[in-house]
Amino acid sequence: MRDIRIVFMGTPDFAVGVLQKLVEADKHIVGVITSPDKPAGRGQKLRLSAVKEYALSQNLTVLQPTNLKDEGFLTELKALHANLQIVVAFRMLPKVVWAMPEYGTFNLHASLLPQYRGAAPINWAIINGETKTGVTTFFIDEKIDTGEIILTSETEVAKNETVGTLHDKLMHLGSELVVETVALLEKGQVATKSQPQTAILKEAPKLTPENTQVDWSQSAETIDAFVRGLSPFPVAWTVLQNEKDELKVKIFQSSPQTEAHTKKPGTIIASKKSLKVATGNGYLYIKEMQLPGKRKMAIGDLLNGYTFTEDAKML
């Protein structure tokens, strides 16, 4: 059995679940690399990354470089004498970092590679209506998410899955896969394979204000998948035109209904208890929404205190 000394790299909650599983499996973590503390909230107090909070609770050594090529950081990293690095939801590494350990650097990616390479694989799998997804461990190389595959694990995407529920499902699945990958490395039994060549590659680009806006000309089912794929974060948004007001509103939950109509997409039909918006092939019932400066609300509660005019519409 090899004596594996691990440096773990990650930042958000998704990475915490994996680090916790490694600690519980009694793997030897010699250091944790995470993002620098960032000012947040009204008081601009420094907020620790989720990974840092957990690492400190376990008395693990934490490094927070701003520049991964900085000589000071590289000296500190070498001093940890790791022979394996594990990356989960971190930033792109320079070769001087990922090529450092004897047994390499592997990444956990929340998709079945080569599909959904990129920053937001969980979101895009739901947005695109996938019925299955999974997690992959692979050795890092010069490009993004293209390295030799070690292991994969597959799961179904439930009918009404949100990115929140799928995130947790894949975090648990990924945690188990990482521990299994480390066990293979300890035994010296890793057999990698190249990522398969495929004619159609679906990407998972970073989510931005531009690509998270609802397009009401699409089908109700497509828009509902879009809403679920962005809920609870970063959340699908649209512009509500109500009289002279144009408000940027967020949609957290919806329900599609296919129905022939002649209304222009974006047309709002509101009653005392429901709110539906015309789409390309029917209506999208809004179940949970947030107005600017307000908390998110169930649509029944929102309608109790907010009035939509007859010509109100979503742009």
N, C-alpha and C positions, 0 to 999 in steps of 0.2 A: 504493500500500500504506500502510495506517495503521501508525503506530508504537505498538504495544500495550505498555503498562507494567502488569504484573500484580501484584496482591496475592493470594496464595494462602492460603486458610483451611482448616485441617483438623487432625485429631489422631491417629487410629489408623493401623495398618498399611495399611488400604485406601487412605487418603489419600496415604501415602508413595509407593505405586506410581504414582499420578497425577502427583504433584509431580516424581518422578524422570523420568517420560516428558516432562514439559514442559522440564525442565532439559536432557535429552538432545536435545530438538528445538530447543534454543538459543533458547527463548522468554525474554523479558526479565522476570525475576522481581525486583521491587523490594522485596518484603517478604513475610514469612510470619507469619500469625497462628495461634497454637495455644493450647491450654489451659495454665494454670499448672502448674509442677512439683508433683507430689503425693508425700507420704511413703508408702512401701510397704515390705512385708517386715517381718521381725522387728526389724531395726535402725531401721525408719522413716526410711531414707535417702530423700532426694528423688529421685524417678524422673522423667526427662524423657519427654515424649510421643515417640512414634515419629517424628512429623513434625519435632519440634524436633531430634532426633538427626541426622536426614538433612539438615535445613536448615543446621545448624552445620557439617556435613561439607562442605557446598558454599559455605560462607562467605556465606550469605544472612542478611539482616537479619531478626531474630525479635522479635515482640511477643507478650506473654502477658497480656492484660488479664483481670482478674477481673470487671470490669463493662464491657460493650460500649458503655454510654452515658456512661462517665466522660469528662469534658472533657479530661483529660490524654491519655487514649488516642486520642480523636478528633483532637486536635491532632497527635499522632504519626502517625496514619493519613493525615491530609491532607498532612503533610510528605513522604510517600513519593511524592506526585504520580502515583498510579496512575490509569489510565483504564479499567481492567477489574478486577473481583474474581471469583475462582473459589472456590467453596465445595464441599468434599468431606468428608462425615462430620464436621461441626462442629455448633455449636449454632445455635438460631434467632437471626437477626440483627434488630436494630431498624432501622426505616426510615432513620434518620439514617446508618446504616452502608451498607445495601445500595443506597441511592439516591445515594450519594456519587460514584461514578465516571461519567465521560462515557458510556462504552459499556455501563454496567450491571453487574449482578452475576449470574452464572449458577451453577447448582448441578448437580452430577452426582448422580443418584439411582439406586440399584441395583434398579430395577424398570422395567417398561413402564408409565409413568404414563398414565392416572390410577390404575391398580391399585397397591395396596400403598404408599400414602402412609404415612409414619410412620417410626419409629426403627429397625425391624428387618425390612426388606423381604426380605432374603436368607433369613433363618430361616423367615418365614411362607410364602414360596413353596414351600419343601420340605415344611413341616408340612402345607400344604393340598394337596399332591400335584400341583402344577403340572408340566406337561411342557415348558413354555417360559417364559423370563423374559428379562430384558435390562437395559439401562441407558438413561437419558434425561438429556439436558442441557436445562435450562429456565431462563428468567429468573425470579429471585425476586420475589415480590410480598408483600402483607400477610399472606397465609394460608400454611399449611404445605403445601408440595409441590403448589401449584395453578397456578403461573405458566405463561406461554406456552412451549410446547415448541420447542426448536431442532432437536435431532437425537435419534434413537433407534437402538439396535442390539440385535438379538435373538439369543438362543442357546437351545439345548435344555437341559433339566434331565435329566441321566442317571438311569437307573433306580435306582441305589443311591447317588445323590449325597448328600454331607453338606454342611452349611453351610461347612465348611472348604474343600472342593474347589470349591464354587460361588463362594465368596468370592474365591478366587484367579482363577477364570475371569472373573468380572465385573470384577475389578480391572484385568486386562489389557484387557478389552473397553472398560471405561470410560476407561482411560488414552488409548487410541486415539481414542475419541469426543471427549474433551476437547481433544486436540491438533487434531482436525479442526474442532471448534467454534471454536477460537481462529483457525485459518486462515481460516475464513469471515468472522470479525469483522475480521481484517486486510484482507481484500479488500472489506469492506463489503457482503457478499453474504448476510447472515443473513435468512432468511424464516421467521418463527415461525408457529405455529398454536396455537389454543386447545386445551386438553385436551378430548377427546371426552366428551360426556355419556353416561353409561351407567347402566342401572337397578340393576345390582349392582356395588357398590364394595367390594373386599376391602381391609381395613385391615392395617397392619403396626405394631401398638402395641409400646411398649417391653416387653421381657421382664422378668418379675418372678418371685419365688418362687411367687407364686400361679398364674401361667399357664404354668409350666414343670413342674408336677407331673403324672405319668402317671395317666391314668384307665383302670384295667384293665377296665372294662366296655366299652370301645371295641373295634373289630376289631383283630386282630393287625397288619394292614397299616397301619391308621391310627396305631397306637402306634409301629410301626417308622418311619414317616415322621416322627413327632413326635421320636423319638430322633435320627434323622439330621439333622433340622432344628435340633437344639440341640447337635450334636457337631461340634467339640470345645468349643464355648462357647456359652451358659453351662452346658449339660448338663442333660438330663432327670433328674428325681429322683423317688424314691418312698420310702415308709417300709417297712422290712423288720421284720416281727414274727417273732422267733425266740426261743422260750421266753419269758422275761420281758423280753428286750431289744426296744426299738423304735429302730431305727437309720435315719438318713437316708442312703440310698445313691444313688449316681449311676450312670446307665447310659449308656455311650458307644457301644456297638455291639450290634445285635440282628439277629434274622432271624425273619420271620413264618411261621407254618404254619397254614393253615386246616384245621380238623378238628372234627367234631362231638364234643361232650363234655357231661357234666352237672356239671362242677366249677364252684365259685363263682369268678368272676373274681378274680385275685390269688393263687389257690392255687399253691403252688410244688411242682414235681416235680424232685427233684435226684437225679442218679446220680454216679458217680465222675468222669465226664468232661463232663456237660452239666447245664444248669439251664434249665428252661422254666417259664413262668408262664401260667396259664390266663387267656384274654381272652374277650371277648364272642362270638367266633366261632372260637376255636382256641387256639393257644399262641404265645407269643413266646419264642424261644430267646435267652437273654442271652449275648452273646459277649465283652463287656468291661464290667467293673463296678468301682466304687470304694467301699470301705467307709470310714466316718469315720476320719480320721487315718492312712489308708493310701494308697499309690499306686494308680493304676488298674491293673487286672490282667486278663489273658486269663482267661476263666472256668475253664479247666482248671487254671491255676496257683492261682487262688483256692480252688478245691475241694480242692486238696491240703492246704490249711491251715485251712479253715473248714468247719464242719459245719452243715448245715441239718436241723432236726428234722422229723419227719413232718408236723407241723401248722404248719410255718413258712408265712408268707404275706406278700404285698405288699399294703399297705393303700392 
